[in-house]
Each structure stands twice: as C-alpha cells, then as structure tokens.
Amino acid sequence: QVHVVESGGGLVQPGESLRLSCVASGSDNSINGMGWFRQSPGKEREFVAAIRWSGWSSGNTYYADSVKGRFSISRDKASSAVYLQIDNLKPEDTALYYCAAGRPILSTIRTMRGYVYWGQGTQVAVSS
C-alpha cells in the first residue's frame, strides 16, 4: 500500500507562483511514475503534468498543452518527492490539485487510469 500526500496549495494573486509538493510513501517499489491532475468545480479531473523514470534516471516529463511554459514538474530521487512549480498563476488555475503514483505507460501517463494511488488533493485558489 502507498500513501500519497500533497501540500503547498494556497490563496495567491494572479501572476504569483506556487510550489506544490507530493510524497508517496509505502511498500510498492514498482512505482515508476507520478502525476498531477486538477479538478475545478463542475469540471472533470484533468491531467496537468507527469514524470516517469527508470532506475535512478531523472525521468521524462509530460505536460498538458494548456500549462506548458508555466508549470514544471521535478522529482527528488532521494526523498521520493515530486514537485509542481507553477508560475504566473491565473484565475483559471484555481482547482483542487491531486497527486497520483503508479506505473503509467506512454499511452496512459496523461490519463487517470495510469495511476493506482491518489492523494486527497491540495487547493489552489487564484484571485485578486
């Protein structure tokens, strides 16, 4: 079993930045990918970014077209933490951000079915 915990959300003004953190702890050593998804009220959960690695590699990163250039995902191999840096936040970025862990393949890395373990989410609100 793996426990996924997100942190770092908050209320910010447009143009500001946030860094979301995610730690997946547990006994599943087969995990080789972690992703971020977000869900706004009345909308479906959508893919934001993901990172997939092999062994001790830094990993390959994947982004939704809508966030390229403003969002950056990274991984700390030593702590098994994954971070989502969000710059130039916009009101439309307001959502509950979920972190997920699993064994995604290239065809599933941008979909929810690519992940087995999910956190409870961290809220990001962008408002002036």
Secondary structure, 3 states (H helix, E strand, C coil): CEEEEEECCEEECCCCCEEEEEEEEECCCCCCEEEEEEECCCCCCEEEEEEECCCCCCCEEEECHHHCCCEEEEEECCCCEEEEEECCCCHHHCEEEEEEEECCCCCCCCCHHHCCEECCCEEEEECC
